[in-house]
Amino acid sequence: KVPVEGVQQNEEIDVNDKDRGTCSVEYDTENHVQVLCQMHGSVWLSVLPMCAFNAALAVTVFLTDIDDRFNINLSVTDKGHVFMSLMVSYLVISRLSNSLGRYMDARMYLSDLMRSSRELVQQAVAFTRYDDDGYPDPDKSPMLWRVDVAKRTISQLKAMVNYLRYPSCKKNVWESDRLTKLEKTAVVWAVG
């Protein structure tokens, strides 16, 4: 029995237990003590013996440490924690460094793509600019071809930016508002 929408006062969930099958658990979302102490759907019964053992061990170590007649020192030095904190800090820094390196590589590749696209359009204009004079068919003029190359290059860049934005907005490239209907059709045709 899955709750309807939102948080209700008394919710029911299904608990799948291998030994007992499926059972229904009711709980009050406002009363946390009741959730902790209930019989089914709580981990309190399995955690309570470990908590009691941990508390008893802590009390034993404390009592043997303050009483000098036992001559037993059960305390633990902090050298292991210092070593572990050094290792954890190294791992965190190396992971952060790797992540930052990948981000900078992706940024560099995107910058190269934009620069290459700009150079492509500039070279298309530079190599075909003198072909406009006296062209026999105005519908197939080099100027229209240059405009088409520029539009396709821009739509390629839009598609790339939308692809890179997918993890944050969870929107496919062909569902983007930035692309025209023709560009969306081209992307769907290219992807399959």
Secondary structure, DSSP 8 states (H G I E B T S, - for coil): ----SS--SEEEEEEEETTTEEEEEEEETT-HHHHHH-SSS-SHHHHHHHHHHHHHHHHHHHHHHH-TTS-------SHHHHHHHHHHHHHHHHHHHHHHHHHHHHHHHHHHHHHHHHHHHHHHHHHHGGGSTT-S-GGG-HHHHHHHHHHHHHHHHHHHHHHHTHHHH---GGG-SSS-HHHHHHHHHHH-
